Amino acid sequence: MKAADLQRREFLLCGGAAAAAGLALLQIPLPAWGFPGRAGEEVVPWADQPPPHPRPQIVRRQLRWEELDSWLTPSERFFVITHYGMPAIEARNWQLEIAGLVRRPMALSLDQLRARPRREVVCTVECSGNHGFPFFIGGIGTAQWAGTPLAPILEEAGIADGGIEVVFFGADTGEERVRDITVRAPFARSMSVSDARDANLLLCYEMNGQPLPQANGFPLRLIAPGWYGIASVKWLSRIEVRDRRYMGRFMGRDYVTIREEQIGDQRLVVETSVGRALLKSAPARVTRVGDRYRIIGAAWGAPIERIELRVDEGPWLPASIDRSEEAEFAWKIWSWDWENATPGEHLITSRAIDAAGRVQPAMDDPVIASKRTYWESNGQVTRRVRLA
């Protein structure tokens, strides 16, 4: 590919370097990203290994934190969640419909989408239920996504007067029981027209330099940087503009946070649909070289200013952040050299502080303790490790 051809491409490098984008275009394997590893180190397994997920037909794969050894998550390790199964779609027969309250309805093939301006984004995708239960702690991953921006397509379609909501429909469907009625329902999520016009939203057809795997949404998925993973609809088949709020299962009944709030002189619950990602961090693994230990973790959900961790009930101590890979929407990898580590069992807790001074809340903080659902679980994560 000529340099002039590369310059005509558009890139959205919210993470990763321009060199990596060029390599992806040339179909050269992605480079290894920096990571705070040490020669000859071995991983000390966590003592609190999660039990199997009770619904493996939905949560099919999780990230194993001990295997976190690179900034980008390999596609074969990326977490997989399917609510209505995993549709098998042939790209040659597939089209993306743009319909509803638009002046110029459209139907775009995969080739037509690939012919449009290409952008790339490196971002972290986390399920909003991650860390909500002891058996679900690996619903997260960071990948390099490639596709074409959504906003220009909405502009070409022309949102008609009265259009306020953009609904993203996946090709996966399933039976739902609503009171005494059984219906066939699509997987769908929505956002306001204003949110859908955000320049960061991507109609994605590649992951880590290769076509999307079926498990991660082939042939096309939405990538919504800065939102919880439920917004990044997989197996995308239709985008529809509507004149009222969309209230399907995954907007109005499921993926809904119920929190107690003080309203007047009463404690009442308030329900909100899961939306944008929240500030969070987690210890990933403990490594050892001889008698020298290191704790490595990740932080995400906001511009990260610093990371602190503590061992057992000790003081909060500053960790080092690997800033070699700057990315607006991708996690930061942090590490801390554990001096004078003693044998026995220890508790490792981390907390992230963002650029605005917000601190990842403790589990007994009212913002966490007042929740009555497990969605949007961004409380401080504690892991147990046993040293010989």
C-alpha positions as CSV (number, residue, x, y, z in Angstrom):
1,M,0.0,0.0,0.0
2,K,1.4,3.4,-1.0
3,A,2.0,6.1,1.7
4,A,-0.5,8.4,-0.1
5,D,-3.1,5.7,0.2
6,L,-2.5,5.4,3.9
7,Q,-2.8,9.2,4.3
8,R,-6.3,9.1,2.8
9,R,-7.4,6.8,5.6
10,E,-9.1,8.1,8.6
11,F,-8.0,6.9,12.0
12,L,-9.5,7.3,15.5
13,L,-6.6,6.3,17.7
14,C,-8.1,6.6,21.1
15,G,-5.5,4.0,22.0
16,G,-2.5,2.5,20.3
17,A,0.1,4.1,18.1
18,A,-0.2,5.1,14.5
19,A,2.3,2.5,13.6
20,A,0.0,-0.2,14.9
21,A,-2.8,1.1,12.8
22,G,-0.7,1.0,9.7
23,L,0.4,-2.6,10.5
24,A,-3.3,-3.6,10.8
25,L,-4.1,-2.1,7.4
26,L,-1.2,-4.0,5.9
27,Q,-2.5,-7.3,7.4
28,I,0.8,-7.6,9.4
29,P,0.3,-9.3,12.9
30,L,-0.2,-6.9,15.7
31,P,3.0,-6.1,17.7
32,A,3.5,-7.2,21.3
33,W,2.5,-4.3,23.6
34,G,4.6,-3.2,26.6
35,F,3.8,-4.9,29.9
36,P,5.5,-4.8,33.4
37,G,6.8,-8.4,33.2
38,R,10.1,-9.8,34.5
39,A,12.3,-12.5,33.0
40,G,11.8,-15.8,34.7
41,E,8.7,-14.8,36.8
42,E,6.1,-17.2,37.8
43,V,2.5,-16.5,38.6
44,V,1.2,-17.1,42.1
45,P,-2.4,-18.2,41.7
46,W,-5.1,-16.4,43.6
47,A,-6.5,-18.3,46.6
48,D,-10.0,-17.2,45.8
49,Q,-10.5,-18.8,42.4
50,P,-14.1,-18.1,41.1
51,P,-16.5,-21.0,41.0
52,P,-17.9,-21.9,37.5
53,H,-20.6,-19.6,36.3
54,P,-24.0,-21.2,36.8
55,R,-25.2,-20.2,33.4
56,P,-22.4,-21.2,30.9
57,Q,-24.8,-21.0,28.0
58,I,-24.9,-17.2,28.6
59,V,-21.4,-16.4,30.0
60,R,-19.4,-18.6,27.7
61,R,-15.9,-17.3,28.4
62,Q,-14.3,-15.0,30.9
63,L,-10.9,-13.3,31.2
64,R,-8.6,-15.2,33.5
65,W,-6.9,-12.5,35.4
66,E,-3.8,-14.5,36.0
67,E,-3.3,-14.7,32.2
68,L,-3.3,-10.9,31.8
69,D,0.2,-10.5,30.3
70,S,-0.4,-7.9,27.5
71,W,-2.2,-4.6,27.1
72,L,-4.4,-6.0,24.4
73,T,-6.5,-9.0,25.2
74,P,-6.1,-11.8,22.5
75,S,-9.4,-12.5,20.8
76,E,-9.4,-16.1,21.9
77,R,-9.3,-14.9,25.6
78,F,-11.8,-12.1,25.2
79,F,-15.0,-12.7,27.3
80,V,-18.1,-13.9,25.5
81,I,-21.7,-13.3,26.6
82,T,-24.7,-14.4,24.5
83,H,-28.3,-13.8,25.7
84,Y,-30.1,-15.5,22.8
85,G,-27.5,-17.8,21.5
86,M,-24.9,-17.2,18.8
87,P,-26.3,-16.6,15.3
88,A,-24.4,-17.9,12.3
89,I,-24.5,-15.2,9.6
90,E,-23.1,-15.5,6.1
91,A,-21.5,-12.2,5.2
92,R,-22.5,-12.4,1.5
93,N,-26.2,-12.4,2.4
94,W,-26.0,-9.9,5.2
95,Q,-27.0,-6.2,5.1
96,L,-27.3,-3.5,7.7
97,E,-30.6,-1.6,7.6
98,I,-30.9,2.0,8.6
99,A,-34.6,2.6,9.0
100,G,-37.4,4.2,10.9
101,L,-37.6,8.0,11.2
102,V,-35.0,8.7,8.6
103,R,-35.4,10.7,5.3
104,R,-33.2,8.2,3.3
105,P,-33.5,4.6,4.5
106,M,-30.3,2.6,3.7
107,A,-29.2,-1.0,3.4
108,L,-25.4,-1.5,3.4
109,S,-23.5,-4.7,2.7
110,L,-20.3,-5.5,4.5
111,D,-18.3,-4.6,1.4
112,Q,-20.0,-1.2,1.3
113,L,-19.2,-0.6,4.9
114,R,-15.6,-1.6,4.4
115,A,-15.3,0.8,1.5
116,R,-16.2,3.7,3.8
117,P,-13.6,5.7,5.7
118,R,-11.9,3.4,8.2
119,R,-11.2,4.2,11.8
120,E,-9.6,2.3,14.6
121,V,-10.1,2.5,18.4
122,V,-8.5,0.6,21.2
123,C,-10.9,0.4,24.1
124,T,-11.8,-1.7,27.1
125,V,-15.2,-3.4,27.0
126,E,-16.6,-4.4,30.4
127,C,-19.9,-6.1,31.2
128,S,-21.8,-4.1,33.7
129,G,-22.3,-7.2,35.9
130,N,-18.6,-7.8,36.1
131,H,-17.6,-8.4,39.8
132,G,-21.3,-8.4,40.7
133,F,-21.1,-12.1,41.8
134,P,-18.2,-14.2,43.0
135,F,-18.5,-16.4,39.8
136,F,-18.4,-13.5,37.4
137,I,-15.1,-11.5,37.7
138,G,-13.7,-11.8,34.1
139,G,-16.3,-10.0,32.0
140,I,-13.8,-7.5,30.6
141,G,-11.2,-7.2,27.8
142,T,-9.3,-4.6,25.8
143,A,-9.0,-4.9,22.0
144,Q,-8.1,-3.0,18.9
145,W,-11.4,-2.5,17.0
146,A,-11.7,-1.3,13.4
147,G,-14.7,-0.2,11.3
148,T,-16.4,2.9,10.1
149,P,-17.9,5.7,12.1
150,L,-21.7,5.6,12.7
151,A,-22.2,9.4,12.8
152,P,-21.7,10.1,9.1
153,I,-24.1,7.3,8.2
154,L,-26.8,8.8,10.4
155,E,-26.1,12.1,8.8
156,E,-26.5,10.7,5.3
157,A,-29.7,8.9,6.3
158,G,-31.1,12.1,7.7
159,I,-32.9,11.9,11.0
160,A,-36.5,13.1,10.5
161,D,-38.4,15.5,12.7
162,G,-39.5,13.7,15.9
163,G,-36.7,11.2,15.9
164,I,-35.3,11.1,19.4
165,E,-34.1,7.5,20.0
166,V,-31.7,5.2,18.0
167,V,-32.3,1.5,18.5
168,F,-29.6,-1.1,17.7
169,F,-31.0,-4.5,16.9
170,G,-28.9,-7.7,16.9
171,A,-29.7,-10.7,14.7
172,D,-30.1,-12.8,17.9
173,T,-33.7,-13.4,19.1
174,G,-35.3,-15.4,21.9
175,E,-38.6,-16.1,23.6
176,E,-39.6,-13.8,26.5
177,R,-42.5,-14.2,28.9
178,V,-44.0,-10.8,29.8
179,R,-46.7,-11.3,32.4
180,D,-48.9,-14.0,30.7
181,I,-47.8,-13.4,27.1
182,T,-45.0,-15.3,25.4
183,V,-43.3,-13.3,22.6
184,R,-40.4,-13.6,20.3
185,A,-38.0,-10.7,21.1
186,P,-34.9,-9.3,19.5
187,F,-31.8,-8.4,21.4
188,A,-31.8,-4.6,21.2
189,R,-30.4,-1.6,23.0
190,S,-30.9,2.1,22.4
191,M,-29.5,5.5,23.1
192,S,-30.6,9.1,22.4
193,V,-30.0,10.6,19.0
194,S,-27.4,12.9,20.6
195,D,-25.4,10.0,22.0
196,A,-25.7,8.0,18.8
197,R,-24.1,11.0,16.9
198,D,-21.0,10.8,19.1
199,A,-18.0,10.6,16.8
200,N,-16.5,7.8,18.8
201,L,-19.2,5.2,18.0
202,L,-17.9,2.7,15.5
203,L,-19.6,0.1,13.3
204,C,-16.9,-2.5,13.8
205,Y,-16.0,-5.4,11.5
206,E,-12.4,-6.2,12.8
207,M,-11.0,-7.1,16.1
208,N,-7.2,-7.2,16.8
209,G,-6.4,-6.9,13.1
210,Q,-8.6,-9.8,12.0
211,P,-12.3,-10.1,11.0
212,L,-14.6,-10.2,14.0
213,P,-14.9,-13.7,15.5
214,Q,-18.4,-15.1,15.4
215,A,-18.5,-15.1,19.2
216,N,-17.7,-11.4,19.3
217,G,-20.3,-10.2,16.8
218,F,-19.4,-11.2,13.2
219,P,-20.0,-9.7,10.7
220,L,-20.7,-6.4,12.4
221,R,-21.1,-5.0,15.9
222,L,-21.4,-1.6,17.5
223,I,-18.5,-0.4,19.6
224,A,-19.5,2.3,22.0
225,P,-16.3,3.5,23.8
226,G,-17.0,4.8,27.3
227,W,-20.2,2.7,27.7
228,Y,-20.7,-0.6,29.4
229,G,-20.5,-3.6,27.1
230,I,-24.3,-4.1,26.8
231,A,-24.4,-1.0,24.6
232,S,-22.0,-2.5,22.0
233,V,-24.6,-4.6,20.3
234,K,-23.2,-7.7,18.5
235,W,-24.4,-9.3,15.3
236,L,-25.8,-5.9,14.4
237,S,-28.6,-6.1,11.7
238,R,-30.7,-3.0,12.0
239,I,-30.5,0.6,13.2
240,E,-33.8,2.2,13.7
241,V,-34.7,5.8,14.7
242,R,-37.9,6.1,16.8
243,D,-40.0,8.9,18.2
244,R,-40.2,7.4,21.7
245,R,-38.0,5.7,24.3
246,Y,-37.3,2.1,23.6
247,M,-38.1,-0.2,26.5
248,G,-37.2,-3.7,25.5
249,R,-36.0,-6.3,28.0
250,F,-32.4,-5.1,28.0
251,M,-33.3,-1.4,28.5
252,G,-36.4,-1.5,30.8
253,R,-36.4,-4.8,32.6
254,D,-32.9,-6.3,32.5
255,Y,-29.6,-4.4,32.9
256,V,-31.5,-2.0,35.2
257,T,-29.8,-0.7,38.4
258,I,-32.1,-0.4,41.4
259,R,-30.7,1.8,44.1
260,E,-32.2,3.1,47.3
261,E,-32.2,6.9,47.6
262,Q,-33.5,9.3,50.2
263,I,-36.5,11.1,48.7
264,G,-38.0,13.5,51.2
265,D,-38.4,11.6,54.4
266,Q,-38.5,8.2,52.8
267,R,-36.0,5.7,51.5
268,L,-37.3,4.7,48.1
269,V,-35.8,2.8,45.1
270,V,-34.9,4.5,41.9
271,E,-34.4,2.5,38.7
272,T,-32.0,3.5,35.9
273,S,-30.9,1.7,32.8
274,V,-27.2,0.7,32.6
275,G,-25.3,3.4,30.7
276,R,-21.8,4.7,30.7
277,A,-18.8,2.9,32.3
278,L,-17.7,3.8,35.8
279,L,-14.2,4.3,37.3
280,K,-12.8,1.0,38.4
281,S,-9.6,-1.1,39.0
282,A,-8.8,-4.6,39.9
283,P,-5.7,-6.6,41.0
284,A,-4.9,-9.0,38.1
285,R,-2.1,-11.2,39.3
286,V,0.8,-11.7,41.7
287,T,4.2,-12.8,40.2
288,R,7.4,-14.0,41.8
289,V,11.0,-14.1,40.9
290,G,12.9,-15.8,43.7
291,D,11.7,-14.1,46.8
292,R,10.7,-10.9,45.0
293,Y,7.0,-10.4,44.5
294,R,5.1,-8.0,42.2
295,I,1.4,-7.2,42.0
296,I,0.0,-6.2,38.6
297,G,-3.5,-4.9,37.8
298,A,-5.6,-2.7,35.5
299,A,-7.7,0.4,35.9
300,W,-10.3,1.8,33.5
301,G,-13.6,3.7,33.1
302,A,-12.2,7.2,33.3
303,P,-9.0,9.2,32.7
304,I,-6.8,7.6,35.4
305,E,-4.7,9.9,37.5
306,R,-3.2,7.4,40.0
307,I,-3.7,3.9,41.4
308,E,-3.4,2.9,45.1
309,L,-3.4,-0.5,46.7
310,R,-3.1,-1.9,50.1
311,V,-2.1,-5.3,51.6
312,D,-4.4,-6.6,54.3
313,E,-5.5,-3.6,56.3
314,G,-2.3,-1.6,55.8
315,P,-2.0,1.9,54.4
316,W,-2.9,2.9,50.8
317,L,0.3,2.9,48.7
318,P,1.0,4.3,45.2
319,A,1.4,1.9,42.3
320,S,3.3,2.6,39.1
321,I,1.2,3.1,36.0
322,D,2.4,1.9,32.6
323,R,1.7,4.9,30.4
324,S,3.6,3.5,27.3
325,E,0.2,2.9,25.6
326,E,-2.0,6.0,26.1
327,A,-5.6,5.4,25.2
328,E,-8.6,7.5,26.1
329,F,-11.0,4.5,26.4
330,A,-8.5,1.7,27.3
331,W,-7.4,0.4,30.6
332,K,-4.1,1.4,32.2
333,I,-1.9,-1.4,33.5
334,W,-0.3,-0.8,36.9
335,S,2.2,-2.6,39.1
336,W,3.6,-2.5,42.6
337,D,6.8,-4.2,43.8
338,W,5.9,-6.0,47.0
339,E,8.9,-5.5,49.3
340,N,9.3,-7.7,52.4
341,A,6.4,-9.9,51.5
342,T,5.7,-12.5,54.3
343,P,4.5,-16.1,54.0
344,G,0.8,-16.7,54.6
345,E,-2.5,-15.5,53.3
346,H,-2.9,-11.8,52.3
347,L,-5.7,-9.5,51.0
348,I,-4.9,-7.3,48.0
349,T,-7.2,-4.3,47.3
350,S,-6.8,-1.6,44.7
351,R,-8.6,1.7,44.1
352,A,-8.4,4.1,41.1
353,I,-8.5,7.8,41.3
354,D,-9.4,9.7,38.2
355,A,-8.3,13.1,36.8
356,A,-11.2,14.8,38.5
357,G,-10.2,13.5,41.9
358,R,-13.0,10.9,42.1
359,V,-12.1,7.7,44.0
360,Q,-13.3,4.2,43.2
361,P,-15.7,3.5,46.1
362,A,-15.3,1.0,48.8
363,M,-17.8,-1.8,49.0
364,D,-19.4,-0.2,52.0
365,D,-19.7,3.2,50.4
366,P,-23.4,4.3,50.1
367,V,-23.1,4.5,46.3
368,I,-22.4,0.7,46.3
369,A,-24.2,-0.4,49.5
370,S,-27.5,1.2,48.5
371,K,-27.7,-0.8,45.3
372,R,-30.1,-3.7,45.2
373,T,-28.9,-5.1,41.9
374,Y,-25.4,-6.2,40.8
375,W,-25.2,-4.1,37.7
376,E,-22.6,-1.3,37.5
377,S,-20.5,-2.9,40.1
378,N,-17.5,-0.6,40.4
379,G,-16.6,-1.1,44.1
380,Q,-13.1,-1.8,45.2
381,V,-12.0,-5.3,44.3
382,T,-10.1,-7.4,46.9
383,R,-8.3,-10.7,46.1
384,R,-6.7,-13.3,48.4
385,V,-3.3,-14.7,47.8
386,R,-1.3,-17.3,49.7
387,L,2.5,-17.0,49.8
388,A,4.7,-20.0,50.6
